[in-house]
Amino acid sequence: MHYKSLDKNLIPLEIPNPQGASGNYFEQISHTCVMTGMQIRKGDIINAVMPIFQPLEADRSIRSELYIGTQQGDNGGGGDIFLQFGYVLVGLRFQTVNYYGHGAINALSLIWRRWLNGQVTNEELISEPLIPQLPSYVKTFGSPEWVEVYVPDEYVAIGICGRASSYVNTLSLIAGKPAFDLSAIVRKQDINALVRVNRQEMEQKLIQEQKDADEAAEGDRQRAQLEQQQEQADRDATNYQLTCEFSGGTRSAAEGLSVVTFNNDDSEAFDGKLRLLYANRSFIRAIFELQEPATFAVLYLSHLSCGTGGKKGYSPVKIEVNNKCVAANHDPRSDNYTIDRFEITSYLHVGINEITITLGDITTHYWIEWLKLFINLPHQGNFISAPRVLARNNPTQ
């Protein structure tokens, strides 16, 4: 794929199409500015890019003002600024992966050359690669590919092009020789198409975003630690445990537990974990038998609501035990698998028991990784009731 332009002063650079890149085509150009950097957002992969421009004076010197282009991609992840004063952008180096079945960038370096006396020199700088960490639940296909994009000698980057959806699928540069003989009116119109920014304010905004993200991550870490303590307490307080794993396209249920799924499928991108597809029709049913009344029982689910466009999805499920509602319209988080705990002691009885998870009125899909049942039966051992490590209530019933 090549950038196509009627402007003969522009050089058509190839747009890499590795790993099955999809997304919508985009381009941004400034004929009277040079690109000196980018603002980049990263989460699991490179979520978004925004070109940073600086205008040129008639004497070919670079003015100090900074202008920023339109963001391509979404608002996921945190932000970083890659900028070198006195240098112009001439190349990109990035690594691509197949992310959920589509091409994506998970490492990116910018390449600059020094601008001196109105022209590009051979003095080169390369930024350290910005490398997001893919979550463990994401399965990629094939080997990562390294791609390099360079403008021709004596040219500079005056724009970007590529493909983006809810993240950046692929990226390239638009090369040109900045126009010095344009009228003042044309120069003004060209710059007015961009947004002038204050670098200090931009950096402070990104610092605050990173601080907020770090605080959220610390909250998640503490929450996960408490959840692990609670699960261990429940495990220690029970003597009968039933589990079912949904991974690799299998239904690995423990002996004594039968699991039925309906209107669901598996996804290689999620390592074969089960996906519920159809509103009010897709369900999972776990069936087991008890020979005596349970004195204590909890249900654990590891699941997520599929995000869309970098935003939280909505995939509520109804959880029932023996046709009694434990949780209605329960919508798990979207950014990673979350573990939810439901105490179900009063819903169980001697004989056949059924736990049903039914998809509700959704806008995105629902994924489940595993379910676990911890049950205490009085004649199978001497156990006490599980201590409450977390002060957590079941979702609204």
C-alpha angles and dihedrals in degrees: 000000000000135000108251123210136160089216106101091200090070125083116222107231121195117255106220115235102194126157093011097299112204131165130102122308116250137178137180124188137177114188096192098043136062126224110246100169151332140246107226131193120202135185120145086341136353102310101182146354131205120189118230116213136190123197124238124229121227088258088059095250120135115249118225097236118107124216126185130208132217119298115251112203129016140301097260122128128008131306135246132182120222109190137145119190113220091022132093127214114254106159153010132218119191145157122230132206136182100253115191088336096311135091116265139165118243100168129036136178128182122218122208137182125203118261110218130167091351098307143081118266130199093250104117137193127190122194122227108264116265101228120184118200114244111225117249092245093061114093117202128197129224126356123309113260127216116219129189126195120190131177116228120266115285091019129102136200111268096167149359134241136177142105129298138172121160084334137015109285098181137346141202141163133250109225126206147140107258113246114245100171099062121119122259089250092056091047091052093048091049093052093042088062087067132062118246113225138189109233094212092051091046092051092047090052091052091046090053091048090052091048091052090048092049091050091049091049091050089050089051091049092052091045091051091050092053091046091053091050091049093048091050090049090051091047092051092049096053136065103195121061130179124183140176124196121205106199140112089024092293136116102221102185124175119245109278094033124094118192125196123187128193132190092001137119142190128248125211089205088064094042092259097303115160119268123197108213116175126063114244091353108068116082147156122218123194116193128192139153130233122201094197138019115284117237092198134008137170134183121214124195128188105200146130143208110237113247123224130207091353091303133106115278127218116233108150121184133195115226117203133177115199090344092305118119115244096170130004123202093359107177116189123208122277109216097070142346111294128198118226127189126210124183108219105168096122093049096060129086140178111283130023116003128190130200113193127191110192127186114238134198098323138180094189136024128275124227129197125196102180146333127216133192121200111190132174117212113188098222097048096069145324108282135155127219114280114264116241106245093167125048091220129144126206115259117271110296 
